[in-house]
């Protein structure tokens, strides 16, 4: 298993958790981003910097990931694309996207997008804090433990 990170919008605390996980488990973590970023020196961490543009990083992740990989993203359409390839996705807030739930989640996302497009204010996500970081770390540990057993 490899871990791929949709890194441009990924919160720093989540990246820090992933950096520690890579060292502890020796699982390759690849961050894909439109902009450069500094990574700790590790043979288990890699950055792929792609060009600017809509979905360029998403397309790179979809092209590179394989069945059984884990993708860290808050982008539901990206999550749907990787789940279709047999991968699993995990939102930085700890929500798992898999073949059992991605259809319904994508439908709800599209519905909310249509509402926003027609002028309805739907609000945004709550701020990212300790609770979200804790939920992400727990879900990540659960996924890794499942793969190891």
N, C-alpha and C positions, 0 to 999 in steps of 0.2 A: 504494500500500500504506500502511496505517496500522498502528500497533502499539498493542495494548490490553494493559494490565497488570492482573492480578488482584492488587491492590496491598497488601491488608491483611497477607498473610503473605509477601510478596515480600522477600527479604533486602535490606538497605540497599546492599551492594556491587553487587547486580544493578541496583537503581534508579540508582545512580551511573553504571554503564556505559550504561544506557539514556538518561540525561540527556545524556551526552557524545555518544552516537550521534545523538540528535535534532538537536543543534547542528551536528554534522559533516555529516550527510546531509540535513538539512531534512525528515526524515520526522516526521510528527505522532505523538507518543507520548501516549496518554491513560491515566491511572491511574484505576481504579475502586476505590473503597474505602468501607467503612462509617464510617470515621473521617476527620477532617480531617488533612492533612499539608502541610508546606511543600514547595514546588517552587521550583527556580531560576526566575528571571524569564526566560521564553523564549516566543516565539510558537509554538514547536513542542512545548510541554508543556502538558497540561491535566489537571485533576483533576475527576472526577465523583464527588461524595459522595452515596451512596445511603443509604436507611434501614437500620436494623439488622434482622437476621433471616436465617435460613438461605437461602442461594442468592440473596439480593437482588442482590448485586454480580455473581454469575454470570449471572443472568437479564438484567441490564443489558448485560453484555458480549455475550451471545448475540444480543440484540435489535439492538445497534448495529453489530456487526462484519459484514463482507461477505467474499465469496469473495476470496481473495488477501491478506487481512489476516494479521497475525501476532499471536498471543495468547501472552502470557507468563503461565504458570500451572503450579502443581504439582498442581492439582486435576484428576485424570484424568477424572471425569465431565464437567467443564466442557470439557476438551480434546476429548472425544468429541463434545460438542454443537457446538463450533465447527468441527471437522473435517467434520462432517456438512453444514455450511453452505458448505464449500469453502475454509475458512481453514486455517492451519497453526498448531500450538501448539508452544511451546518451554518446557520445564521450566527453572526457575532453575539447575538443576544441569547443563544442557546436553543433556538428552534431547529429541529431536524427536518430536512426535506428529503423524502424518499418516495419510492414508487407508490406507496399506500396513501400519501396525502398531497402530493404535488399538484395533481389535477385540480383538486378543490381549492388549494391555496392560490394557484395561478388564476383560476376563474374569479375568485374574490378580488385579487389584485387588479385584474382587468376591469371588473365592475367598478371598483373604487376609482380607477384611472378615468373611466368614462364619466363618473360623477364629477370629478375635479375638472374634466374637460368641458363640462356643461356649466361650470361656475359654482358648484356646490363646494363649500369648504368642509373638508373631511378631517382636518387636523393632521398632525404628524406624529412620529413616534416620541415616546418619552425620552428624556435625556439618558445617556449611557452612564451608569453608575456601578457601585459595588455589587448590587443585586444581579445586574445583567452579567457582569464579569464572572461572578460566582456560578451562575447558571451555565454560562458558556464552558467554563473550566470543568464543571461536573459532567456535562454532556460529552465533552471531548474525551475525558477520562473513561466514560462508559463505552464510547465507540471504540477506543483503543483497546480496552479490556476485552470487548467482544471479539475483536479481530485476532487477539493473541490467544484466545481459548479455542 
